[in-house]
């Protein structure tokens, strides 16, 4: 992906404003006044034949009359004039553009045609552009205010370049920018993507991750056009330790036509997004209020070593409440070390017990030094990775409390998040303002604070795993092409179970021993060869769910039982679907009971073929216990996908069962990932149900398989 040209967008040496206005409230006026006010150091050329001068700058009648090389054009003219203006940009060798104007694809067919026209012009002259129908971009360090929503950079923020924000909603991005600014957080880059006719969300994400020094990337996301590009950008971000904090909307979209397999019909597009977020350590939030404390924490670049939390509270009841919340969120409320307990006992009032959470009582808020000493002891405890302080304020002590917190925050190498409260609104606001001025991560809501710390610890874990792993996911072990070659001759939508299993074997996924019988006599012969007990199943590309058709009979122990079962299965199949093509009956070994999982591939419109793992068997539709991943999947990611299942504990040792063969299960998931990549665009759905997982050392076996093709 060539991102070099985007330097002209974010760091332009010259800017023209087409449709410039002297009115700072208009789209053509605000960027002009904002650029001047911000102190942009490059050249600015207003374009408007109605003016000779705007804001002390010479105004030009057209682009040609400027007569200089231009890096960025801001276009703020009615939609019908945009193609012509872009044509002039191309002839003047303008490198990039931001198109504010609406009235394109978002308005219907006529607008769509107009948008296609500007894309054609831009492609002809190799112009990269943001929009149309966007609020533009801000690059605060370069003082580039190529937007009409943010009129000025903040005069003072406590944490510069804390984050970049990419928004598929212009208004939402502006609101988030303003709220973060109130918290003392400076955005290095703000991007409104608009209709994404050229530059889209993932292209901006690639640029920001590769070419800026932001501490985090936040975004309002409705969806991405190119899932594969998104995967690459997310990998780059995780490798560099840059968290992606996304407010992803569209969870409850109306499903399209139900797919034929369980995996296809039960996992929606948002489930795939959520699985991908888990896979790459992407943080999903539900509101700006959840996002802000995360941005503040990540701006400090203090990643915790683990998830062990120390809690200090001026309220006994609050201590218990916080302990519950933290535990529910996946944080470990750890037992303090003996040395820490000793320090607390020496420095705290005698009636305070040295436990975690540390109940400071209200004395800590009134007596100088209690909070400071307690916080110092907990922060120095090697058992503690991150700290939360929950305190009340009242009157004059508010300032000395915040001063103690600030001193600890400045010197600590561990994350701290504070929540202050008061019955007096004035004291409460003062505490918030003092923490903001000090840059101390804080939040108004306890739940948001706990979630932020848990999320910080989770991301740190993902980052450490990425650093420790040298594996390159997606290697195919020489399997590429085998599946394509096998499927080349098929001219029907569905494979038979036998054909599906033969394809699985090409990718080293173990299957049960089985043969095809075309008569009752042959079925008996095969059963004796395989060894009793056996299973008989109808074999037909027209009967995908065999149990519903009465096409499966289990636990057959003799020739007589096999003969009767064969005839019964054939008759049931003919009654179920008289038009079905019957290829015979599968005679298969009966696998002893074990842990039953379901493995699958689902073709997703955004990410392509995705891998699904779930709790299998007959209750799959009731349990709906699935986790997903986007190939290529690494070994560590495969293990994490399996561990996300609610049914994961059944894979551990319990009662008279030893631990399941997780190594073989992980290998099956990896092989399925390689298969998903190899057969991108060919397989529509794949389902292995059940996959029997034996005890450690016994491997896995696919008992049944269903595959549909595009």
Secondary structure, 3 states (H helix, E strand, C coil): CCCCCHHHHHCCCEEEEECCCCCCCCHHHHHHHHHHHHCCCCEEEEECCCCCEECCEEEECCCCCCCCCCCEEEECCCHHHHHHHHHHHHHCCCCEEEECCCCCHHHCHHHHHHHHHHHHHHHHHCCEEEECCCCEEEECCCCEEEECCCCCCCCCCCEEEEEEEEECCHHHHHHHHHHHHHCCEEEEEEEECCCCCCCCHHHHHHHHHHHCCCCEEEEEECCCCCHHHHHHHHHHHHHHCCEEEEEECCCCCCCCCCCCCHHHHHCCHHHHHHHHHHHHCCEECCCHHHHHHHHHHHHCCCCCCCCEEEEEECCHHHHHHHHHHHHHCCCEECCCCHHHHHHHHHHCCCCCCCCCCEECCCHHHHCCCHHHHHHHHHHHCCCCCEEEEEEECCCCHHHHHHHHHHHHHHHCCCEEEEEEECCCHHHHHHHHHHHHHHCCCECCCHHHHHHHHHHHHHHHHHHHHHHHCCCCCCCCCCCCCHHHHHHCCCCCCECCHHHHHHHHHHCCCCECCEEEECCHHHHHHHHHHHCCCEEEEEECCCCCCCHHHCCEEEEECCHHHHHHHHHHHHHHHHHHCCCCCCCEEEEEECCCCCEEEEEEEEEECCCEEEEEEEECCCCHHHHCCEEEEECCCCHHHHHHHHHCCHHHHHHCCECCECCECHHHHHHHHHHHHHHHHHCCCCEEEEEEEEEEECECCCCEEECCEEEEEC
